[in-house]
Amino acid sequence: MPLPRAPEIIEGIINIRGKVVPVLDVRSRFRLAPQPLHPSNQFIVAIADGRTVALRVDQVTRIAAIADRDIEDAKAVVPRSDYVAGVARLPEGLVLLHDLDAFLSHAESEEMDAAVDRVTA
């Protein structure tokens, strides 16, 4: 469901077990072409800046537990990467670990909270 007067990165809201959860449009943050919503879409539920959010993703192929020793600081591997927190080395290759706390600016975070409050009030 769309969320009126929310920042552009907020694609809408969904209900997860009775809780209103904003959906972040990760594609827009990475300047990728938008994709229309489809019933087969998948979501990753995560914690970003202390709040539950959902990320609409193209596909989830695997969930992996990664040991701290297998994660390198992003700045050493990918300089000037605003949204990358680390790079994990897996047997299949490298995986970029995104910093969800950096996805929303302070202003966007406040706008999102206000928009969610208007819907849930």
N, CA, C and O atoms as a GROMACS GRO file, in nm:
protein
  484
    1MET      N    1   0.084  -0.116   0.000
    1MET     CA    2   0.000   0.000   0.000
    1MET      C    3   0.091   0.125   0.000
    1MET      O    4   0.185   0.132   0.079
    2PRO      N    5   0.064   0.220  -0.086
    2PRO     CA    6   0.143   0.344  -0.087
    2PRO      C    7   0.133   0.418   0.047
    2PRO      O    8   0.035   0.403   0.119
    3LEU      N    9   0.235   0.496   0.078
    3LEU     CA   10   0.237   0.572   0.202
    3LEU      C   11   0.242   0.720   0.166
    3LEU      O   12   0.347   0.771   0.128
    4PRO      N   13   0.128   0.790   0.180
    4PRO     CA   14   0.124   0.932   0.142
    4PRO      C   15   0.222   1.017   0.223
    4PRO      O   16   0.244   0.994   0.342
    5ARG      N   17   0.280   1.115   0.155
    5ARG     CA   18   0.372   1.213   0.214
    5ARG      C   19   0.493   1.150   0.280
    5ARG      O   20   0.544   1.201   0.380
    6ALA      N   21   0.539   1.039   0.225
    6ALA     CA   22   0.660   0.973   0.274
    6ALA      C   23   0.775   1.007   0.179
    6ALA      O   24   0.751   1.046   0.065
    7PRO      N   25   0.898   0.993   0.224
    7PRO     CA   26   1.012   1.016   0.135
    7PRO      C   27   1.007   0.922   0.015
    7PRO      O   28   0.946   0.815   0.020
    8GLU      N   29   1.072   0.962  -0.093
    8GLU     CA   30   1.068   0.883  -0.216
    8GLU      C   31   1.122   0.742  -0.198
    8GLU      O   32   1.078   0.650  -0.267
    9ILE      N   33   1.216   0.723  -0.107
    9ILE     CA   34   1.273   0.589  -0.088
    9ILE      C   35   1.173   0.492  -0.025
    9ILE      O   36   1.194   0.370  -0.030
   10ILE      N   37   1.066   0.544   0.032
   10ILE     CA   38   0.964   0.458   0.092
   10ILE      C   39   0.863   0.420  -0.016
   10ILE      O   40   0.789   0.504  -0.067
   11GLU      N   41   0.864   0.293  -0.049
   11GLU     CA   42   0.777   0.244  -0.156
   11GLU      C   43   0.633   0.229  -0.109
   11GLU      O   44   0.540   0.238  -0.189
   12GLY      N   45   0.615   0.206   0.019
   12GLY     CA   46   0.482   0.188   0.075
   12GLY      C   47   0.493   0.122   0.210
   12GLY      O   48   0.598   0.127   0.275
   13ILE      N   49   0.385   0.059   0.253
   13ILE     CA   50   0.384  -0.012   0.380
   13ILE      C   51   0.320  -0.149   0.360
   13ILE      O   52   0.240  -0.169   0.269
   14ILE      N   53   0.358  -0.242   0.447
   14ILE     CA   54   0.296  -0.373   0.449
   14ILE      C   55   0.264  -0.408   0.594
   14ILE      O   56   0.319  -0.349   0.687
   15ASN      N   57   0.176  -0.504   0.612
   15ASN     CA   58   0.138  -0.550   0.744
   15ASN      C   59   0.212  -0.681   0.770
   15ASN      O   60   0.193  -0.779   0.697
   16ILE      N   61   0.296  -0.682   0.872
   16ILE     CA   62   0.367  -0.804   0.910
   16ILE      C   63   0.324  -0.838   1.052
   16ILE      O   64   0.364  -0.773   1.148
   17ARG      N   65   0.243  -0.943   1.063
   17ARG     CA   66   0.194  -0.990   1.193
   17ARG      C   67   0.131  -0.878   1.275
   17ARG      O   68   0.155  -0.866   1.395
   18GLY      N   69   0.051  -0.796   1.209
   18GLY     CA   70  -0.021  -0.689   1.276
   18GLY      C   71   0.057  -0.560   1.295
   18GLY      O   72   0.006  -0.466   1.355
   19LYS      N   73   0.178  -0.555   1.246
   19LYS     CA   74   0.261  -0.435   1.260
   19LYS      C   75   0.278  -0.368   1.123
   19LYS      O   76   0.307  -0.435   1.024
   20VAL      N   77   0.259  -0.236   1.120
   20VAL     CA   78   0.278  -0.161   0.996
   20VAL      C   79   0.428  -0.141   0.975
   20VAL      O   80   0.497  -0.085   1.060
   21VAL      N   81   0.478  -0.189   0.861
   21VAL     CA   82   0.621  -0.186   0.832
   21VAL      C   83   0.644  -0.114   0.700
   21VAL      O   84   0.585  -0.151   0.598
   22PRO      N   85   0.730  -0.010   0.700
   22PRO     CA   86   0.761   0.058   0.574
   22PRO      C   87   0.847  -0.029   0.484
   22PRO      O   88   0.931  -0.106   0.530
   23VAL      N   89   0.824  -0.015   0.354
   23VAL     CA   90   0.902  -0.088   0.254
   23VAL      C   91   0.998   0.011   0.188
   23VAL      O   92   0.955   0.111   0.129
   24LEU      N   93   1.128  -0.017   0.199
   24LEU     CA   94   1.229   0.069   0.138
   24LEU      C   95   1.251   0.029  -0.006
   24LEU      O   96   1.261  -0.090  -0.037
   25ASP      N   97   1.259   0.126  -0.094
   25ASP     CA   98   1.285   0.104  -0.236
   25ASP      C   99   1.436   0.107  -0.258
   25ASP      O  100   1.493   0.211  -0.291
   26VAL      N  101   1.499  -0.008  -0.240
   26VAL     CA  102   1.644  -0.017  -0.252
   26VAL      C  103   1.690   0.015  -0.394
   26VAL      O  104   1.797   0.073  -0.413
   27ARG      N  105   1.610  -0.022  -0.494
   27ARG     CA  106   1.649   0.003  -0.633
   27ARG      C  107   1.668   0.152  -0.658
   27ARG      O  108   1.761   0.192  -0.728
   28SER      N  109   1.581   0.235  -0.601
   28SER     CA  110   1.594   0.379  -0.626
   28SER      C  111   1.720   0.434  -0.561
   28SER      O  112   1.784   0.524  -0.616
   29ARG      N  113   1.756   0.382  -0.444
   29ARG     CA  114   1.875   0.432  -0.375
   29ARG      C  115   2.002   0.402  -0.455
   29ARG      O  116   2.100   0.476  -0.446
   30PHE      N  117   2.000   0.293  -0.532
   30PHE     CA  118   2.114   0.257  -0.615
   30PHE      C  119   2.098   0.302  -0.760
   30PHE      O  120   2.174   0.261  -0.848
   31ARG      N  121   1.998   0.388  -0.783
   31ARG     CA  122   1.971   0.444  -0.916
   31ARG      C  123   1.948   0.336  -1.022
   31ARG      O  124   1.995   0.347  -1.135
   32LEU      N  125   1.876   0.232  -0.983
   32LEU     CA  126   1.839   0.127  -1.076
   32LEU      C  127   1.698   0.155  -1.127
   32LEU      O  128   1.619   0.223  -1.060
   33ALA      N  129   1.667   0.103  -1.242
   33ALA     CA  130   1.534   0.124  -1.300
   33ALA      C  131   1.427   0.064  -1.208
   33ALA      O  132   1.446  -0.045  -1.153
   34PRO      N  133   1.316   0.135  -1.192
   34PRO     CA  134   1.209   0.082  -1.106
   34PRO      C  135   1.148  -0.044  -1.167
   34PRO      O  136   1.148  -0.063  -1.289
   35GLN      N  137   1.098  -0.129  -1.081
   35GLN     CA  138   1.029  -0.251  -1.124
   35GLN      C  139   0.887  -0.244  -1.070
   35GLN      O  140   0.866  -0.210  -0.954
   36PRO      N  141   0.789  -0.278  -1.152
   36PRO     CA  142   0.651  -0.277  -1.101
   36PRO      C  143   0.633  -0.386  -0.995
   36PRO      O  144   0.697  -0.490  -0.998
   37LEU      N  145   0.544  -0.358  -0.901
   37LEU     CA  146   0.514  -0.454  -0.796
   37LEU      C  147   0.448  -0.576  -0.858
   37LEU      O  148   0.364  -0.563  -0.948
   38HIS      N  149   0.486  -0.694  -0.812
   38HIS     CA  150   0.435  -0.818  -0.867
   38HIS      C  151   0.407  -0.915  -0.752
   38HIS      O  152   0.479  -0.914  -0.652
   39PRO      N  153   0.303  -0.998  -0.763
   39PRO     CA  154   0.271  -1.091  -0.654
   39PRO      C  155   0.387  -1.185  -0.617
   39PRO      O  156   0.390  -1.236  -0.505
   40SER      N  157   0.480  -1.209  -0.707
   40SER     CA  158   0.591  -1.299  -0.677
   40SER      C  159   0.709  -1.227  -0.610
   40SER      O  160   0.810  -1.291  -0.580
   41ASN      N  161   0.697  -1.097  -0.586
   41ASN     CA  162   0.806  -1.025  -0.521
   41ASN      C  163   0.838  -1.085  -0.384
   41ASN      O  164   0.752  -1.141  -0.317
   42GLN      N  165   0.963  -1.072  -0.347
   42GLN     CA  166   1.009  -1.120  -0.218
   42GLN      C  167   1.055  -1.002  -0.134
   42GLN      O  168   1.097  -0.899  -0.188
   43PHE      N  169   1.046  -1.017  -0.004
   43PHE     CA  170   1.085  -0.911   0.088
   43PHE      C  171   1.184  -0.966   0.189
   43PHE      O  172   1.175  -1.081   0.231
   44ILE      N  173   1.276  -0.882   0.228
   44ILE     CA  174   1.365  -0.913   0.339
   44ILE      C  175   1.324  -0.819   0.452
   44ILE      O  176   1.318  -0.697   0.432
   45VAL      N  177   1.296  -0.874   0.568
   45VAL     CA  178   1.261  -0.793   0.684
   45VAL      C  179   1.388  -0.775   0.765
   45VAL      O  180   1.457  -0.872   0.796
   46ALA      N  181   1.418  -0.649   0.799
   46ALA     CA  182   1.544  -0.618   0.868
   46ALA      C  183   1.522  -0.505   0.967
   46ALA      O  184   1.414  -0.445   0.973
   47ILE      N  185   1.625  -0.478   1.043
   47ILE     CA  186   1.624  -0.366   1.136
   47ILE      C  187   1.716  -0.259   1.079
   47ILE      O  188   1.833  -0.285   1.052
   48ALA      N  189   1.663  -0.139   1.061
   48ALA     CA  190   1.741  -0.026   1.011
   48ALA      C  191   1.722   0.091   1.105
   48ALA      O  192   1.610   0.138   1.125
   49ASP      N  193   1.830   0.137   1.163
   49ASP     CA  194   1.826   0.251   1.254
   49ASP      C  195   1.724   0.230   1.366
   49ASP      O  196   1.652   0.322   1.404
   50GLY      N  197   1.718   0.106   1.417
   50GLY     CA  198   1.632   0.075   1.530
   50GLY      C  199   1.487   0.046   1.496
   50GLY      O  200   1.407   0.025   1.587
   51ARG      N  201   1.450   0.044   1.369
   51ARG     CA  202   1.310   0.018   1.333
   51ARG      C  203   1.304  -0.097   1.232
   51ARG      O  204   1.397  -0.120   1.155
   52THR      N  205   1.192  -0.167   1.235
   52THR     CA  206   1.171  -0.277   1.141
   52THR      C  207   1.134  -0.219   1.006
   52THR      O  208   1.047  -0.132   0.997
   53VAL      N  209   1.199  -0.267   0.901
   53VAL     CA  210   1.169  -0.226   0.764
   53VAL      C  211   1.165  -0.351   0.676
   53VAL      O  212   1.216  -0.457   0.713
   54ALA      N  213   1.105  -0.336   0.560
   54ALA     CA  214   1.105  -0.443   0.461
   54ALA      C  215   1.174  -0.390   0.335
   54ALA      O  216   1.156  -0.274   0.297
   55LEU      N  217   1.252  -0.475   0.273
   55LEU     CA  218   1.320  -0.441   0.149
   55LEU      C  219   1.262  -0.530   0.039
   55LEU      O  220   1.269  -0.652   0.048
   56ARG      N  221   1.206  -0.469  -0.064
   56ARG     CA  222   1.157  -0.549  -0.177
   56ARG      C  223   1.279  -0.582  -0.261
   56ARG      O  224   1.351  -0.493  -0.306
   57VAL      N  225   1.302  -0.710  -0.282
   57VAL     CA  226   1.422  -0.754  -0.354
   57VAL      C  227   1.382  -0.831  -0.479
   57VAL      O  228   1.272  -0.887  -0.487
   58ASP      N  229   1.473  -0.835  -0.575
   58ASP     CA  230   1.447  -0.908  -0.698
   58ASP      C  231   1.436  -1.058  -0.672
   58ASP      O  232   1.352  -1.127  -0.728
   59GLN      N  233   1.526  -1.106  -0.583
   59GLN     CA  234   1.527  -1.249  -0.556
   59GLN      C  235   1.614  -1.277  -0.434
   59GLN      O  236   1.718  -1.213  -0.416
   60VAL      N  237   1.572  -1.372  -0.352
   60VAL     CA  238   1.656  -1.422  -0.245
   60VAL      C  239   1.701  -1.561  -0.287
   60VAL      O  240   1.619  -1.650  -0.307
   61THR      N  241   1.830  -1.578  -0.300
   61THR     CA  242   1.882  -1.706  -0.346
   61THR      C  243   1.942  -1.789  -0.233
   61THR      O  244   1.954  -1.911  -0.242
   62ARG      N  245   1.980  -1.718  -0.125
   62ARG     CA  246   2.045  -1.789  -0.015
   62ARG      C  247   2.052  -1.697   0.107
   62ARG      O  248   2.066  -1.576   0.094
   63ILE      N  249   2.044  -1.757   0.223
   63ILE     CA  250   2.068  -1.685   0.348
   63ILE      C  251   2.188  -1.751   0.412
   63ILE      O  252   2.193  -1.873   0.426
   64ALA      N  253   2.286  -1.670   0.451
   64ALA     CA  254   2.410  -1.725   0.505
   64ALA      C  255   2.449  -1.656   0.634
   64ALA      O  256   2.432  -1.535   0.649
   65ALA      N  257   2.502  -1.733   0.727
   65ALA     CA  258   2.564  -1.677   0.848
   65ALA      C  259   2.710  -1.653   0.813
   65ALA      O  260   2.780  -1.743   0.765
   66ILE      N  261   2.756  -1.531   0.838
   66ILE     CA  262   2.893  -1.495   0.801
   66ILE      C  263   2.969  -1.458   0.928
   66ILE      O  264   2.926  -1.372   1.004
   67ALA      N  265   3.080  -1.522   0.950
   67ALA     CA  266   3.163  -1.495   1.068
   67ALA      C  267   3.230  -1.358   1.052
   67ALA      O  268   3.266  -1.318   0.941
   68ASP      N  269   3.247  -1.288   1.163
   68ASP     CA  270   3.311  -1.157   1.161
   68ASP      C  271   3.448  -1.161   1.094
   68ASP      O  272   3.487  -1.066   1.025
   69ARG      N  273   3.521  -1.270   1.112
   69ARG     CA  274   3.656  -1.281   1.054
   69ARG      C  275   3.654  -1.285   0.901
   69ARG      O  276   3.756  -1.261   0.836
   70ASP      N  277   3.537  -1.314   0.844
   70ASP     CA  278   3.525  -1.321   0.698
   70ASP      C  279   3.473  -1.191   0.637
   70ASP      O  280   3.443  -1.186   0.518
   71ILE      N  281   3.462  -1.086   0.719
   71ILE     CA  282   3.412  -0.957   0.671
   71ILE      C  283   3.523  -0.854   0.676
   71ILE      O  284   3.586  -0.834   0.780
   72GLU      N  285   3.546  -0.789   0.564
   72GLU     CA  286   3.645  -0.682   0.558
   72GLU      C  287   3.574  -0.547   0.557
   72GLU      O  288   3.462  -0.535   0.509
   73ASP      N  289   3.642  -0.447   0.610
   73ASP     CA  290   3.587  -0.312   0.610
   73ASP      C  291   3.566  -0.265   0.466
   73ASP      O  292   3.654  -0.280   0.382
   74ALA      N  293   3.450  -0.211   0.439
   74ALA     CA  294   3.416  -0.170   0.304
   74ALA      C  295   3.510  -0.062   0.251
   74ALA      O  296   3.544  -0.062   0.133
   75LYS      N  297   3.551   0.029   0.336
   75LYS     CA  298   3.635   0.142   0.291
   75LYS      C  299   3.768   0.093   0.234
   75LYS      O  300   3.826   0.158   0.146
   76ALA      N  301   3.817  -0.021   0.283
   76ALA     CA  302   3.943  -0.076   0.233
   76ALA      C  303   3.925  -0.142   0.097
   76ALA      O  304   4.020  -0.151   0.018
   77VAL      N  305   3.805  -0.190   0.069
   77VAL     CA  306   3.781  -0.264  -0.054
   77VAL      C  307   3.705  -0.181  -0.158
   77VAL      O  308   3.736  -0.186  -0.277
   78VAL      N  309   3.606  -0.104  -0.112
   78VAL     CA  310   3.521  -0.026  -0.201
   78VAL      C  311   3.518   0.119  -0.151
   78VAL      O  312   3.424   0.158  -0.081
   79PRO      N  313   3.619   0.198  -0.184
   79PRO     CA  314   3.622   0.337  -0.135
   79PRO      C  315   3.500   0.416  -0.182
   79PRO      O  316   3.444   0.388  -0.288
   80ARG      N  317   3.459   0.512  -0.103
   80ARG     CA  318   3.345   0.601  -0.131
   80ARG      C  319   3.216   0.524  -0.153
   80ARG      O  320   3.136   0.559  -0.240
   81SER      N  321   3.196   0.422  -0.075
   81SER     CA  322   3.073   0.344  -0.084
   81SER      C  323   2.984   0.380   0.034
   81SER      O  324   3.000   0.326   0.144
   82ASP      N  325   2.893   0.472   0.011
   82ASP     CA  326   2.810   0.525   0.119
   82ASP      C  327   2.724   0.421   0.189
   82ASP      O  328   2.700   0.432   0.309
   83TYR      N  329   2.678   0.322   0.117
   83TYR     CA  330   2.581   0.229   0.174
   83TYR      C  331   2.638   0.090   0.200
   83TYR      O  332   2.564   0.000   0.239
   84VAL      N  333   2.767   0.072   0.180
   84VAL     CA  334   2.829  -0.059   0.199
   84VAL      C  335   2.904  -0.059   0.332
   84VAL      O  336   2.992   0.024   0.354
   85ALA      N  337   2.869  -0.153   0.420
   85ALA     CA  338   2.931  -0.161   0.552
   85ALA      C  339   3.050  -0.256   0.553
   85ALA      O  340   3.142  -0.240   0.633
   86GLY      N  341   3.048  -0.355   0.465
   86GLY     CA  342   3.157  -0.451   0.463
   86GLY      C  343   3.151  -0.538   0.338
   86GLY      O  344   3.054  -0.534   0.262
   87VAL      N  345   3.257  -0.615   0.320
   87VAL     CA  346   3.265  -0.708   0.208
   87VAL      C  347   3.296  -0.845   0.268
   87VAL      O  348   3.398  -0.862   0.336
   88ALA      N  349   3.210  -0.942   0.242
   88ALA     CA  350   3.229  -1.078   0.294
   88ALA      C  351   3.289  -1.166   0.186
   88ALA      O  352   3.251  -1.160   0.069
   89ARG      N  353   3.383  -1.247   0.229
   89ARG     CA  354   3.444  -1.345   0.138
   89ARG      C  355   3.377  -1.481   0.163
   89ARG      O  356   3.392  -1.540   0.270
   90LEU      N  357   3.305  -1.527   0.063
   90LEU     CA  358   3.241  -1.658   0.069
   90LEU      C  359   3.306  -1.748  -0.035
   90LEU      O  360   3.370  -1.698  -0.128
   91PRO      N  361   3.291  -1.879  -0.023
   91PRO     CA  362   3.351  -1.968  -0.124
   91PRO      C  363   3.304  -1.938  -0.267
   91PRO      O  364   3.378  -1.959  -0.363
   92GLU      N  365   3.180  -1.887  -0.280
   92GLU     CA  366   3.126  -1.857  -0.414
   92GLU      C  367   3.173  -1.722  -0.466
   92GLU      O  368   3.155  -1.693  -0.584
   93GLY      N  369   3.232  -1.640  -0.381
   93GLY     CA  370   3.276  -1.507  -0.424
   93GLY      C  371   3.251  -1.403  -0.317
   93GLY      O  372   3.224  -1.436  -0.201
   94LEU      N  373   3.260  -1.278  -0.356
   94LEU     CA  374   3.243  -1.166  -0.263
   94LEU      C  375   3.096  -1.126  -0.253
   94LEU      O  376   3.021  -1.135  -0.350
   95VAL      N  377   3.057  -1.080  -0.134
   95VAL     CA  378   2.922  -1.032  -0.110
   95VAL      C  379   2.933  -0.895  -0.044
   95VAL      O  380   3.002  -0.880   0.057
   96LEU      N  381   2.864  -0.796  -0.100
   96LEU     CA  382   2.860  -0.664  -0.038
   96LEU      C  383   2.755  -0.663   0.071
   96LEU      O  384   2.641  -0.705   0.049
   97LEU      N  385   2.792  -0.616   0.188
   97LEU     CA  386   2.700  -0.605   0.302
   97LEU      C  387   2.659  -0.460   0.313
   97LEU      O  388   2.743  -0.373   0.338
   98HIS      N  389   2.533  -0.434   0.296
   98HIS     CA  390   2.485  -0.296   0.294
   98HIS      C  391   2.454  -0.246   0.434
   98HIS      O  392   2.407  -0.321   0.520
   99ASP      N  393   2.480  -0.119   0.456
   99ASP     CA  394   2.455  -0.053   0.584
   99ASP      C  395   2.315   0.008   0.579
   99ASP      O  396   2.297   0.119   0.528
  100LEU      N  397   2.217  -0.064   0.632
  100LEU     CA  398   2.079  -0.016   0.625
  100LEU      C  399   2.059   0.113   0.704
  100LEU      O  400   1.972   0.193   0.670
  101ASP      N  401   2.138   0.132   0.808
  101ASP     CA  402   2.125   0.257   0.886
  101ASP      C  403   2.159   0.379   0.802
  101ASP      O  404   2.112   0.489   0.831
  102ALA      N  405   2.240   0.361   0.697
  102ALA     CA  406   2.279   0.473   0.611
  102ALA      C  407   2.180   0.496   0.497
  102ALA      O  408   2.193   0.595   0.425
  103PHE      N  409   2.084   0.408   0.479
  103PHE     CA  410   1.991   0.421   0.368
  103PHE      C  411   1.900   0.542   0.381
  103PHE      O  412   1.860   0.602   0.281
  104LEU      N  413   1.866   0.578   0.504
  104LEU     CA  414   1.777   0.692   0.525
  104LEU      C  415   1.854   0.806   0.589
  104LEU      O  416   1.928   0.786   0.686
  105SER      N  417   1.838   0.924   0.535
  105SER     CA  418   1.893   1.041   0.601
  105SER      C  419   1.809   1.068   0.725
  105SER      O  420   1.701   1.010   0.742
  106HIS      N  421   1.857   1.154   0.811
  106HIS     CA  422   1.781   1.189   0.932
  106HIS      C  423   1.645   1.248   0.894
  106HIS      O  424   1.543   1.214   0.954
  107ALA      N  425   1.645   1.336   0.793
  107ALA     CA  426   1.519   1.398   0.749
  107ALA      C  427   1.423   1.292   0.692
  107ALA      O  428   1.303   1.296   0.720
  108GLU      N  429   1.476   1.199   0.611
  108GLU     CA  430   1.391   1.093   0.555
  108GLU      C  431   1.334   1.006   0.666
  108GLU      O  432   1.218   0.965   0.661
  109SER      N  433   1.415   0.978   0.763
  109SER     CA  434   1.371   0.895   0.875
  109SER      C  435   1.255   0.962   0.950
  109SER      O  436   1.156   0.898   0.985
  110GLU      N  437   1.270   1.091   0.975
  110GLU     CA  438   1.163   1.165   1.044
  110GLU      C  439   1.036   1.172   0.960
  110GLU      O  440   0.926   1.157   1.012
  111GLU      N  441   1.052   1.196   0.828
  111GLU     CA  442   0.935   1.200   0.738
  111GLU      C  443   0.864   1.066   0.736
  111GLU      O  444   0.741   1.059   0.739
  112MET      N  445   0.943   0.956   0.732
  112MET     CA  446   0.885   0.823   0.729
  112MET      C  447   0.808   0.796   0.857
  112MET      O  448   0.695   0.747   0.853
  113ASP      N  449   0.868   0.828   0.972
  113ASP     CA  450   0.800   0.808   1.099
  113ASP      C  451   0.668   0.886   1.106
  113ASP      O  452   0.567   0.833   1.152
  114ALA      N  453   0.670   1.009   1.060
  114ALA     CA  454   0.549   1.092   1.061
  114ALA      C  455   0.442   1.032   0.970
  114ALA      O  456   0.324   1.029   1.006
  115ALA      N  457   0.484   0.985   0.852
  115ALA     CA  458   0.389   0.927   0.757
  115ALA      C  459   0.328   0.798   0.814
  115ALA      O  460   0.208   0.776   0.801
  116VAL      N  461   0.409   0.714   0.876
  116VAL     CA  462   0.358   0.590   0.937
  116VAL      C  463   0.264   0.624   1.053
  116VAL      O  464   0.160   0.560   1.069
  117ASP      N  465   0.302   0.725   1.134
  117ASP     CA  466   0.217   0.766   1.246
  117ASP      C  467   0.079   0.812   1.196
  117ASP      O  468  -0.022   0.785   1.261
  118ARG      N  469   0.076   0.883   1.083
  118ARG     CA  470  -0.054   0.930   1.030
  118ARG      C  471  -0.143   0.813   0.990
  118ARG      O  472  -0.265   0.819   1.006
  119VAL      N  473  -0.082   0.706   0.940
  119VAL     CA  474  -0.160   0.589   0.896
  119VAL      C  475  -0.208   0.506   1.015
  119VAL      O  476  -0.318   0.452   1.013
  120THR      N  477  -0.125   0.497   1.117
  120THR     CA  478  -0.158   0.410   1.230
  120THR      C  479  -0.236   0.479   1.340
  120THR      O  480  -0.285   0.414   1.432
  121ALA      N  481  -0.249   0.612   1.331
  121ALA     CA  482  -0.319   0.686   1.437
  121ALA      C  483  -0.469   0.670   1.429
  121ALA      O  484  -0.542   0.726   1.510
   0.00000   0.00000   0.00000
